[in-house]
Amino acid sequence: MEWIYWLIIWALFIIGFVGLIFPIIPGVLCILAGMLAYGLFFSFDPFNWLFWIVQGMFVLLLFGADYLANLLGVKKYGGSKAGVWGSTIGLLVGPFIIPGFGIIIGPFAGAFIAELLIHRKPIKTAAAIGFGSVVGFVGSTITKFIIQVIMIIYFLVSI
């Protein structure tokens, strides 16, 4: 029976990483759910208050990194709040419209279209802003991957 528990825990961790590709999946919450599942299935004894504070800080860092990287990517290339919103919407919708490439095309298209429609930016400028949104997304994905790996390593060391 113990192996089924571990299968559930690792499945939640893996779903957490799938959330990097499909942002509609709350990846970090799945990782936390895996840790809570461990506590329910085995014991919460290995998790003291420091463990939960550190994990909570990682969660905040993940949410902050996601937003900040997108904001910086768009702003660096001259984008506005509309570009940031367009990029975010494209990021959420893109993978479902264009499986595989939608994760990259979505943020680009969202920022590009938002800047064209809302601020009437020239096509070349809007394209640069769209590129900046992709740069921000890739940077945040790499950062989130590293943080999630650290969260799981800290969990494994703690148990």
C-alpha positions, 0 to 999 in steps of 0.5 A: 500500500505504501507504494500507492501513496508514493505514486500519488505523491510523485504524480502530484509533483509531476503535475506540478511540473506540467504546470510549467507548460500548461499555466492553467494548472496551478503547479506549485499548489500540486507540489504543496498537495504532494507534501500534504499527501505525504503528511496525511499518508505517513506523518506530518512529524518531519515538517516543523514550522520552519519547513512550512515557512520556507515552503511558503516563501518559495510559493510567494517567490514562484508567484512573484517570479512569474508576474515579475518576469512577464512584466520585465520582459514586456516593459524592457521592449517598450510594452505597456500594461495592455501588453502584459495583460495580452501576454498573460491571456495569450499564455493561458489560452495559447497552449489550448489553441495551438498545442505544443507551440501555443506556449510560445506563440500565445504570449507573443500574440497576446502582447503583440495584438494588445499593443497594436489594438490598445496603443496603436503601436507600429507593427515592428514595435509591437513585434518587439514587445511580443518577443519581450513577453516570450523572453520573460516567459522563458525566464520565468519558466526556468526560474520556476523549474529551479524553485520547484526542484529546490522545494522538492529537494527540501521536502525529501531532505526533511523526510 
